[in-house]
Amino acid sequence: MYISITKQHLDTTFSQSCSDFVAYLEKENEGKQPELQEHFFDQHNDRIAPEQVVKEIDGNTAKLKKQEPKFFALTINPSQRELKHINNDPNLLKQYVREVMKDYASSFYRDTPVSVDSIKYYAKIEYERTFKGFDREVKENQVYRAKIVKLENEIRMVERGEISGNVKAMRMEIDRLHAQMPHRIDGQVVTQGMKKQGLQTHVHIIVSRKDVTNRYSLSPGSKYRESESTLNGRTVKRGFNRDQFYEKVEKRFDTLFKYQRNYVESYSARKAFVQDPKIYFAHLLGLPSNERSAAFKLMGAAGVHIPKLNIPTNKVEAALQAIKQFKRAIDIARSSSSIGM
């Protein structure tokens, strides 16, 4: 499970309204019959029109300055393994989202506890993803594409008489490079914008910066986790505990759907990898053999090349000699939702 929280973009190229974001989230409904379209939902309602979402979010911004975000965007990205576990059921996913938003509310540190009914949010399920420029498959294919483009430019220069060269040999080299591109889908070379295969269901959530009364600011982007400050001579609590939130929503999925989570899918593993790869690596090698084998399979499916490490698990110090090689391999999948890293 990979969950991201981002604030509204507010530079000169972005609107103060959430209308552009809502329009973007309607892209999968284009060309579909009304009964086949996916609708926005909140904690208690299933069919909310995009126009209402824009009206409610844009109208809930009292006393916010122009440079302050008016809403935050949460994205819930279950792994393919998690989606398969719930049979990619949108109703179960909606149930989970509504539980997640309870955990989101409870992660605010306030004098008066924040409940889910204090949060103004709208969520929408999407079923497709496309390859982006930063995806491993696109980047690795791009190495070959760059060489092909260079050769094509040289062929044109030869044909114009600007340089000398063997056009036939150049074309053969282009064919060879094209054949060697490592990533394809149904015979087609993977490029930016191509649809990804497999289960790609995920959820976008628009959350108002202000609570439902339009009086109090609730910012998950606060730099404070849990702290107290003095305002008008009164001590007030503030902050949002992201660690607590991520841990809760992961446990929520596992409990709700009886999911057996492998170490490499966990938030604690992701933190360990970022903060101290040696601890991550040692923990991984110290797993029981069946769990360690499952972990390597999950990582392999995410595109991580696993070095051959014929090292007894009780000799952790010896195993750590391979950490640099292993870290380079796993960095490829660090942001991949396929294993929730």
C-alpha positions in Angstrom: 0.0 0.0 0.0 1.4 3.4 -1.0 -0.4 6.5 0.1 0.7 10.0 -0.8 -0.4 13.4 0.5 0.2 16.5 -1.6 -0.9 20.1 -1.3 -2.7 22.1 -4.0 -0.3 23.6 -6.5 -0.5 27.4 -6.4 2.1 28.8 -8.7 1.2 31.0 -11.6 0.3 28.1 -13.9 -2.4 26.7 -11.6 -5.9 27.9 -10.7 -7.0 28.8 -7.2 -10.0 26.5 -7.9 -10.1 22.7 -7.7 -12.0 22.6 -11.0 -8.9 21.6 -13.1 -8.1 18.7 -10.7 -11.7 17.5 -10.7 -11.8 17.7 -14.5 -8.6 15.6 -14.6 -10.3 13.0 -12.4 -13.2 12.8 -14.8 -11.0 11.6 -17.7 -11.8 7.9 -17.4 -15.6 8.8 -17.7 -15.1 10.3 -21.2 -17.1 8.4 -23.8 -18.7 6.1 -21.3 -22.5 5.6 -20.9 -23.8 7.3 -17.7 -24.5 3.9 -16.0 -20.8 2.9 -16.6 -19.3 6.1 -15.2 -17.5 6.2 -11.9 -18.8 8.8 -9.4 -17.3 10.8 -6.6 -18.2 9.6 -3.1 -17.8 10.8 0.5 -18.3 9.3 3.9 -22.0 8.9 3.5 -22.9 9.4 -0.2 -22.0 7.3 -3.3 -23.1 9.5 -6.3 -21.8 13.0 -6.1 -21.6 15.2 -9.2 -18.2 16.8 -10.1 -19.9 20.2 -10.2 -20.9 19.7 -6.5 -17.4 18.7 -5.6 -16.0 21.9 -7.1 -18.7 24.1 -5.4 -18.1 22.5 -2.0 -14.3 22.6 -2.0 -14.0 26.1 -3.6 -16.7 27.4 -1.2 -14.9 26.2 1.9 -11.9 28.5 2.0 -12.8 31.2 4.5 -9.9 33.4 5.6 -7.3 31.4 3.6 -4.7 33.6 1.9 -4.1 33.4 -1.9 -0.8 31.6 -1.4 -2.2 29.0 1.0 -3.5 25.7 -0.3 -7.2 25.4 -0.3 -7.2 21.6 -0.5 -5.0 18.5 -0.3 -4.9 15.5 -2.6 -4.5 12.0 -1.1 -3.8 9.1 -3.4 -4.4 5.5 -2.2 -2.4 3.0 -4.3 -3.0 -0.6 -3.3 -0.5 -3.0 -4.7 -1.6 -5.6 -7.3 -1.3 -8.2 -4.6 -3.6 -6.3 -2.3 -6.1 -5.6 -5.1 -6.1 -9.3 -6.0 -6.8 -10.2 -2.4 -10.0 -8.1 -2.4 -10.9 -9.3 -6.0 -10.5 -5.6 -7.2 -13.9 -5.0 -5.7 -14.8 -1.3 -5.8 -17.3 -1.6 -3.0 -14.6 -3.1 -0.7 -12.3 -0.3 -1.8 -14.9 2.3 -0.9 -15.4 0.7 2.4 -11.6 0.9 3.0 -11.4 4.6 1.9 -14.1 5.5 4.5 -12.1 3.8 7.2 -8.9 5.5 6.0 -10.6 8.9 6.4 -11.4 8.0 10.0 -7.7 7.4 10.5 -6.9 10.6 8.7 -9.1 12.6 11.0 -7.7 11.0 14.2 -4.1 11.7 13.1 -4.6 15.5 13.7 -3.4 16.7 17.1 -6.0 19.2 18.4 -7.5 20.2 21.7 -10.8 18.8 20.5 -10.4 15.4 18.7 -11.1 15.6 15.0 -13.7 13.2 13.7 -14.3 12.0 10.1 -17.5 14.1 10.1 -15.4 17.2 10.6 -13.6 16.5 7.3 -14.9 17.7 4.0 -13.6 15.2 1.3 -14.6 13.6 -2.0 -13.0 10.5 -3.4 -13.0 8.8 -6.8 -11.8 5.4 -7.9 -9.8 5.0 -11.1 -8.9 1.8 -12.8 -6.2 2.7 -15.2 -2.6 4.0 -15.0 -0.3 5.1 -17.8 3.5 4.9 -18.0 5.2 8.1 -16.9 8.6 9.4 -18.0 10.1 8.4 -14.6 8.9 4.8 -14.8 11.7 2.2 -15.0 10.4 0.6 -18.2 10.3 4.0 -20.0 13.7 5.1 -18.8 15.4 1.8 -19.7 13.8 1.8 -23.2 14.7 5.5 -23.6 18.4 4.6 -23.6 17.8 2.7 -26.9 15.5 5.4 -28.2 18.1 8.1 -27.8 20.6 6.0 -29.8 18.0 5.4 -32.5 17.1 9.1 -32.8 20.8 10.0 -33.1 21.2 7.5 -35.9 18.1 8.7 -37.7 19.5 12.3 -37.6 22.8 11.1 -39.0 21.0 9.3 -41.8 19.2 12.5 -42.8 22.5 14.3 -42.7 24.1 11.7 -45.0 21.2 11.9 -47.4 21.6 15.7 -47.5 25.3 15.3 -48.2 26.4 17.0 -45.0 28.4 14.0 -43.7 29.6 10.7 -45.1 28.3 7.4 -43.8 26.8 4.0 -44.6 23.1 4.4 -44.5 22.4 0.7 -44.9 24.6 -0.1 -41.9 22.9 2.6 -39.9 19.4 1.3 -40.7 20.6 -2.2 -39.6 21.9 -0.8 -36.3 18.5 0.9 -35.8 16.7 -2.4 -36.3 19.1 -4.1 -33.9 18.5 -1.4 -31.2 14.8 -1.6 -31.7 14.8 -5.4 -31.3 16.9 -5.1 -28.1 14.5 -2.7 -26.3 13.8 -4.6 -23.1 10.2 -3.6 -22.3 7.2 -4.4 -24.4 3.4 -5.0 -24.0 1.8 -7.3 -26.5 4.7 -6.7 -28.8 4.6 -2.9 -28.6 7.5 -1.0 -27.1 6.6 0.6 -23.8 6.5 4.4 -24.1 5.3 7.3 -22.0 1.5 7.5 -22.0 0.9 3.7 -22.7 -1.5 2.0 -20.4 -0.1 -0.3 -17.8 -1.1 -3.9 -17.6 -2.6 -5.8 -14.7 -4.7 -4.4 -11.8 -4.1 -0.6 -11.6 -7.1 0.4 -9.4 -6.3 3.4 -7.1 -8.2 6.2 -5.4 -7.9 10.0 -5.6 -9.2 12.0 -2.6 -9.8 15.8 -2.5 -9.8 17.0 1.1 -10.7 20.6 2.0 -8.1 22.5 4.0 -10.9 23.8 6.2 -13.3 21.7 8.3 -17.0 21.3 7.4 -17.8 24.4 9.5 -15.4 26.5 7.3 -13.9 27.8 10.6 -10.9 25.6 11.4 -7.8 24.8 9.3 -6.8 21.1 9.1 -3.5 20.8 7.3 -1.9 17.4 6.9 1.1 19.3 5.4 1.9 20.8 8.8 5.7 20.6 9.6 4.6 19.8 13.2 3.8 16.3 14.1 2.5 16.9 17.6 3.3 20.2 19.4 1.8 23.0 21.4 2.0 26.7 20.8 0.6 29.9 22.4 -2.1 31.8 20.5 -3.6 34.9 22.0 -2.3 33.9 25.4 -3.8 30.4 25.2 -1.9 27.1 24.7 -3.2 25.2 21.6 -2.4 21.8 20.2 -1.4 21.5 16.5 0.1 19.1 14.0 -0.6 16.0 12.0 1.1 12.7 12.7 1.9 11.2 9.3 3.7 8.1 10.7 0.7 7.3 12.8 -1.6 7.8 9.8 0.4 5.5 7.5 0.8 2.8 10.1 -3.0 2.9 10.9 -4.2 2.7 7.3 -1.9 -0.3 6.6 -3.1 -2.1 9.7 -6.7 -1.1 8.8 -6.4 -2.9 5.4 -4.8 -6.0 7.0 -7.5 -6.3 9.7 -10.4 -5.4 7.5 -9.6 -7.9 4.8 -7.5 -10.5 6.8 -4.4 -9.7 4.6 -1.1 -11.3 5.5 1.4 -8.6 4.8 5.0 -9.4 3.9 7.8 -7.4 5.5 8.8 -5.7 2.2 5.2 -4.4 1.7 5.2 -2.7 5.1 5.5 1.0 5.9 8.1 0.1 8.6 10.2 -1.6 5.9 10.0 1.5 3.7 11.1 3.7 6.6 14.0 1.4 7.5 15.2 1.3 3.9 15.2 5.1 3.7 16.7 5.7 7.1 19.2 2.9 7.4 19.4 0.3 4.6 21.7 -1.9 6.7 18.9 -2.5 9.2 16.4 -3.1 6.3 18.8 -5.6 4.7 19.6 -7.4 8.0 15.9 -7.7 8.8 15.1 -9.0 5.3 17.8 -11.7 5.5 16.7 -12.6 9.1 13.1 -13.5 8.0 12.1 -17.1 8.1 13.0 -18.8 4.8 9.4 -18.9 3.4 8.8 -15.2 4.2 12.2 -14.3 2.8 11.5 -16.2 -0.4 8.1 -14.5 -0.7 9.8 -11.1 -0.1 12.3 -11.7 -3.0 9.4 -12.8 -5.3 7.5 -9.6 -4.5 10.6 -7.5 -5.1 11.4 -9.3 -8.4 7.8 -8.7 -9.6 8.4 -5.0 -8.9 11.5 -5.0 -11.1 14.2 -5.3 -8.5 17.2 -7.4 -9.6 18.0 -9.5 -6.6 21.8 -10.2 -6.3 22.7 -13.9 -5.7 23.6 -13.9 -2.0 24.6 -17.4 -0.9 25.2 -16.2 2.7 23.8 -18.0 5.8 21.2 -15.8 7.5 23.0 -16.0 10.8 26.1 -14.3 9.4 24.5 -10.9 9.1 27.7 -9.0 9.1 29.0 -10.9 6.1 25.7 -10.3 4.4 26.1 -6.5 4.9 29.0 -6.5 2.5 26.5 -6.8 -0.3 24.4 -3.8 0.9 25.6 -1.3 -1.7 24.8 -3.7 -4.6 21.5 -4.5 -3.1 20.6 -0.9 -2.4 21.3 0.0 -6.0 18.9 -2.7 -7.1 16.1 -1.9 -4.7 16.2 1.8 -5.4 14.5 1.0 -8.7 11.3 0.0 -7.0 11.3 2.3 -4.0 8.4 4.3 -5.3 6.7 1.4 -7.0 3.2 0.7 -5.7 3.5 -2.9 -6.9 5.1 -3.9 -3.6 4.0 -0.9 -1.7 7.4 0.6 -1.2 
